[in-house]
Amino acid sequence: MKKKILLYTILLSSLSLFNSCQDDLDLKSDSVITSDNFWKTEDDAKAGVNGMYVNFRTQTQQTYYLLGGARSAEITSGVQSPLNLAFYYNNTLTPATIDVDWAGLYTVVHQANLVLKYVPGIQFSPSTVNEQKRYIAQAYTMRAMAYFIMARSWGGVPIVTKPTENTNQSEYIIPRNTIQETFAFIKSDIEAAIANFPDATNNKIQLSLPSAYALKADVNLWTAKQLNGGTADLNTALAAINAIPNTASLLPNFKDVFAYDKKGNAEVLFAVRYSLADLPSNLSDNWNSFMFIGPSDFAPLTTATAIATFGTLGSGAGNAGISRVQPDITRFNFDATDTRKMPLI
C-alpha cells in the first residue's frame, strides 16, 4: 500500500512539474512585433504611418519616376545609350519592354490598409484625436495615389482593401478589376480622405488636405480625357483646385519651384523627403540617379560648362542617357499668355 501511495505521489508531482514547464514554454516573447501586440498606442499609429511613407519613398526612387516623369516632357535624351529607358521616353512600352512592376506599389497599399484597419481602434487622447483623423486621411490619400499610379500604366488592377496578415493564399487571390472600377475606388478613397482631414495643416512632407484636393483634381483631369468623363470631370477637377486652401500659391518664377534653397515653397503641396538622416546606409536609398546628370553624361564638356548648361550635377556613372533636369521643350504646349514659360525655353 505504501508503495502505491509513493507511486501516485511521484506521478502527481511529475504531472505538476510537466504543467509548470508547459506554462513556461508557452510564454510569448515581448520582443516579437505582431498585430496582436502592435497597433495599441498613439506611438504605434505614428510608426505605422511613417512606415507607409518609407514604402512610398522607395517607390519614388525608380518605379514612380519611370511611370511618370520619364514618360513626360520633363526630360530629354542624354549623350549615353538610353538602353531600355528609351521605351519610357518614347512612350513605346510593351509587356516585354517594361522593367518595373506593381509589386512595390502594393507594399504601399498594404501599409495603408494596415493603418486603415487598426488606427481607428486605437484610443487617442482628447488633445490628439485630430492626429488620429489625420493618419486615417493620409492612409486613404496614399492608397488612392498608389492605385492612381498603377491605373495610369496598367489600367484596371486588383483592388485590395485588407492587409496581408497570414499565409492563406486563397484569401489573397483577388481578380483584376476593370479600369472603371479602379478609378471609382480611387475617387471614393479621395472623398474619404477629404472627409477625415481635421484641418488644412501641411508640413509638405506628409499628405494633407491641400494635397488630397490636388490629387482629386489630377485624377479627374485624367478621367475626363481617358475615360470620357468630359465636362463633368473637368468641372470636378476645377472645383477641387479652387478648394485648395489659400496657404498654397504660385511662385512668380516657375524655376524657383525646384530651386535647392526654396524647398517646401508655397507652390509645393507634397514632396517626398530624401534625407541621409533617415536612411544613412546608402545614398541610393535616398534618391534616384535619374535625377542628376553624371560625369559621363556631359562628356566631353568641362564641369564648369556642364554646370552652366544643366545646373546641379550628380556623381558616379550617370543616368544612362536620360536627364530629368533637362526638359524636352519640343513636348511643351505653351499658352501665349503663360508668363512662367521662359525658364523652360
C-alpha positions in Angstrom: 0.0 0.0 0.0 2.8 2.4 0.9 4.4 1.6 -2.5 1.2 2.5 -4.3 0.9 5.8 -2.4 4.5 6.6 -3.2 4.0 5.9 -6.9 0.9 8.1 -7.0 2.8 10.9 -5.3 5.6 10.7 -7.8 3.2 10.7 -10.7 1.3 13.7 -9.4 4.5 15.6 -8.8 5.7 14.8 -12.3 2.4 16.0 -13.8 2.6 19.2 -11.8 6.2 19.7 -12.9 5.2 19.0 -16.5 2.4 21.5 -16.4 4.7 24.1 -14.9 7.2 23.6 -17.7 4.5 23.8 -20.3 3.4 27.2 -18.8 7.0 28.4 -19.1 7.3 27.2 -22.7 4.0 28.9 -23.7 5.4 32.3 -22.7 5.2 34.8 -25.6 8.3 37.0 -26.4 7.6 40.7 -25.9 10.4 41.4 -28.4 8.4 40.0 -31.4 6.2 42.5 -33.1 2.9 41.2 -34.3 -0.5 42.6 -35.0 -1.5 41.3 -31.5 1.0 43.4 -29.6 1.3 46.3 -32.0 -1.3 48.9 -33.0 -2.1 49.6 -29.4 -0.8 53.1 -28.7 -0.6 56.5 -30.4 3.1 55.9 -31.0 2.3 52.7 -32.7 -0.1 54.5 -35.0 2.6 57.2 -35.8 5.2 54.5 -36.5 2.8 52.7 -38.9 2.1 55.8 -40.8 5.8 56.6 -41.0 6.3 53.1 -42.4 3.8 53.9 -45.1 5.8 56.9 -46.2 9.1 55.0 -46.2 7.5 52.4 -48.5 6.3 55.1 -50.8 9.7 56.8 -50.9 11.2 53.5 -52.0 8.8 53.5 -55.0 9.7 57.1 -55.9 13.3 56.1 -56.4 12.5 54.3 -59.7 9.0 52.9 -60.3 7.1 56.2 -59.7 9.6 58.2 -61.8 9.8 55.7 -64.7 6.0 55.5 -64.8 5.6 59.3 -64.6 8.4 61.8 -65.2 10.4 59.6 -67.6 7.4 59.5 -69.9 6.7 63.2 -69.8 8.1 66.4 -71.1 10.4 67.0 -68.2 13.3 65.0 -69.7 15.2 64.8 -72.9 17.7 62.4 -74.4 21.2 62.5 -73.0 24.5 61.6 -74.6 24.7 58.0 -73.5 22.9 55.0 -74.9 19.4 55.2 -73.4 19.1 51.4 -73.2 15.6 50.4 -72.1 14.8 53.9 -70.8 14.1 55.0 -74.4 10.9 52.9 -74.2 9.7 55.2 -71.5 10.8 58.4 -73.1 9.3 57.5 -76.5 6.1 56.0 -74.8 6.6 52.7 -76.7 6.3 50.4 -73.7 5.1 46.9 -74.2 4.7 44.0 -71.7 8.1 42.8 -73.0 10.0 46.1 -72.5 8.7 47.4 -69.2 11.1 46.6 -66.4 9.1 47.7 -63.4 6.0 46.1 -61.9 3.3 46.8 -59.4 4.6 44.6 -56.6 6.3 47.5 -54.8 3.3 49.8 -55.1 1.2 47.1 -53.4 3.5 47.3 -50.4 2.4 50.9 -50.1 -1.3 49.7 -50.4 -0.6 47.1 -47.7 0.8 49.6 -45.3 -2.1 52.0 -45.9 -4.5 49.1 -45.3 -2.9 48.3 -42.0 -3.3 51.9 -40.9 -7.0 51.9 -42.0 -7.7 48.6 -40.2 -6.0 49.3 -36.9 -5.7 53.1 -36.2 -9.4 53.7 -35.9 -9.4 51.2 -32.9 -6.6 52.9 -31.0 -7.6 55.1 -28.1 -6.3 58.7 -28.6 -6.4 61.3 -26.0 -8.8 64.3 -26.5 -5.9 66.5 -27.3 -4.5 64.3 -30.0 -7.7 62.8 -31.6 -7.1 65.1 -34.6 -3.9 63.3 -35.3 -5.8 60.0 -35.4 -8.1 61.5 -38.0 -5.1 62.8 -39.9 -3.5 59.4 -40.0 -6.6 57.8 -41.4 -7.0 60.6 -44.0 -3.3 60.2 -45.0 -3.8 56.5 -45.5 -6.8 57.0 -47.7 -4.9 59.6 -49.8 -1.8 57.4 -50.1 -3.8 54.3 -51.1 -5.6 56.4 -53.8 -2.3 57.8 -55.1 -0.8 54.3 -55.3 -3.8 53.0 -57.3 -3.7 56.1 -59.5 -0.1 55.4 -60.4 -0.9 51.8 -61.2 -4.1 52.5 -63.1 -2.4 55.1 -65.4 0.0 52.4 -66.6 -1.8 49.1 -66.3 -5.4 50.1 -66.4 -7.6 48.0 -64.1 -5.8 46.4 -61.3 -6.8 44.1 -58.3 -8.4 46.2 -55.6 -7.0 45.1 -52.2 -8.6 46.6 -49.2 -7.3 44.3 -46.5 -3.7 43.9 -45.3 -1.9 40.6 -45.9 -1.5 39.1 -42.4 -1.4 35.4 -42.8 -0.2 32.7 -45.3 -3.7 31.7 -46.5 -3.1 32.3 -50.2 -6.7 31.7 -51.2 -7.6 34.7 -49.2 -5.4 36.9 -51.3 -6.1 35.7 -54.8 -8.1 38.7 -55.9 -9.3 39.1 -59.5 -8.3 42.1 -61.5 -10.9 44.9 -61.5 -11.8 46.9 -64.6 -10.3 50.4 -65.1 -13.7 51.9 -64.4 -14.0 50.1 -61.1 -10.4 51.0 -60.2 -11.0 54.7 -60.8 -14.3 54.6 -58.9 -12.4 53.2 -56.0 -9.7 55.8 -56.3 -12.2 58.6 -56.2 -14.0 57.1 -53.2 -10.8 56.9 -51.3 -10.1 60.6 -52.1 -13.5 61.6 -50.8 -12.9 59.6 -47.6 -9.6 61.3 -47.2 -11.1 64.8 -47.6 -13.8 63.9 -45.1 -11.3 62.8 -42.5 -8.7 65.5 -42.6 -9.3 67.6 -39.4 -7.8 70.8 -40.9 -5.6 72.1 -43.7 -2.2 71.8 -41.8 0.5 70.9 -44.3 4.2 70.2 -43.4 4.8 69.4 -47.1 6.4 66.0 -46.4 3.2 64.3 -45.5 -0.1 64.2 -47.3 -2.6 66.8 -46.3 -6.0 68.3 -47.2 -4.4 70.5 -49.9 -2.6 67.6 -51.5 -5.8 65.5 -51.3 -7.6 68.2 -53.3 -4.7 68.3 -55.8 -4.9 64.6 -56.2 -8.6 64.8 -56.8 -8.0 67.4 -59.5 -5.3 65.3 -61.1 -7.5 62.1 -61.1 -10.5 63.9 -62.6 -8.4 65.6 -65.3 -7.2 62.1 -66.3 -10.6 60.5 -66.3 -12.1 63.5 -68.2 -9.8 62.7 -71.1 -9.0 59.0 -70.9 -12.4 57.6 -69.6 -14.7 60.0 -71.3 -15.5 61.9 -68.2 -15.8 65.0 -70.2 -17.1 68.3 -68.9 -18.4 66.8 -65.6 -14.9 65.6 -64.6 -13.3 68.8 -65.8 -15.6 70.8 -63.6 -14.9 68.5 -60.6 -11.2 69.0 -61.2 -11.6 72.8 -61.3 -13.7 72.7 -58.1 -11.0 70.7 -56.4 -8.3 73.1 -57.4 -10.4 76.0 -56.2 -11.0 74.2 -52.9 -7.2 74.0 -52.1 -6.7 76.2 -49.0 -5.2 79.6 -49.7 -1.9 78.5 -48.0 -0.8 77.4 -51.4 0.1 79.9 -54.2 2.0 80.0 -57.5 5.5 81.5 -57.4 6.2 84.3 -59.9 9.2 82.5 -61.3 8.5 78.8 -62.2 12.2 77.9 -62.0 12.1 78.7 -58.3 9.7 75.9 -57.6 12.6 73.5 -58.0 15.4 75.6 -56.5 17.5 73.9 -53.9 17.2 76.8 -51.5 13.4 77.1 -51.9 12.4 73.6 -50.8 8.9 73.4 -49.4 7.9 76.7 -51.0 4.3 77.9 -51.4 3.7 76.0 -54.6 4.7 72.7 -53.2 1.8 70.7 -51.7 3.6 67.4 -51.1 7.2 66.4 -51.5 9.0 63.1 -50.8 11.6 63.5 -48.1 15.1 62.3 -49.1 17.4 62.6 -46.1 20.5 60.8 -45.1 19.3 61.3 -41.5 16.6 58.8 -42.4 18.5 56.3 -44.4 22.2 56.8 -43.9 23.3 53.4 -45.1 23.3 54.0 -48.8 22.9 57.1 -51.0 20.9 55.0 -53.4 18.3 54.6 -50.7 17.5 58.3 -50.8 17.3 59.3 -54.5 17.2 58.0 -58.0 20.3 58.5 -60.2 17.9 59.7 -62.9 17.6 62.9 -61.0 21.1 64.1 -61.8 23.5 64.3 -64.7 26.7 62.4 -64.0 30.2 63.0 -65.5 29.7 60.5 -68.3 26.5 62.3 -69.4 28.2 65.7 -70.1 31.5 64.5 -71.5 33.4 66.0 -73.3 32.1 69.2 -71.7 34.1 70.6 -68.9 32.5 70.6 -65.4 32.1 74.3 -65.5 30.3 74.3 -68.9 28.1 71.4 -67.7 27.1 73.3 -64.6 26.3 76.4 -66.7 24.2 74.2 -69.1 22.5 71.8 -66.8 22.6 73.2 -63.3 23.1 70.7 -60.5 25.3 67.8 -61.4 25.4 64.3 -59.8 28.3 61.9 -59.5 29.1 58.3 -60.5 28.2 56.6 -63.7 25.4 58.9 -64.8 21.9 58.2 -65.7 22.1 56.1 -68.9 21.2 58.9 -71.3 18.0 60.3 -69.8 18.2 63.5 -67.8 15.4 64.7 -65.5 17.0 68.2 -65.2 16.9 69.0 -68.9 13.3 69.4 -70.2 12.3 68.5 -73.7 10.9 71.8 -74.9 9.5 70.2 -78.1 6.9 68.4 -76.0 5.6 71.5 -74.2 2.5 73.2 -75.4 2.7 76.7 -74.0 -0.2 79.1 -74.0 0.7 82.5 -75.5 -0.3 84.2 -72.2 1.8 81.8 -70.0 4.0 84.3 -68.1 6.0 81.5 -66.4 7.2 79.6 -69.5 10.6 81.4 -70.0 12.6 79.4 -67.5 11.8 76.3 -69.6 12.6 77.6 -73.0 
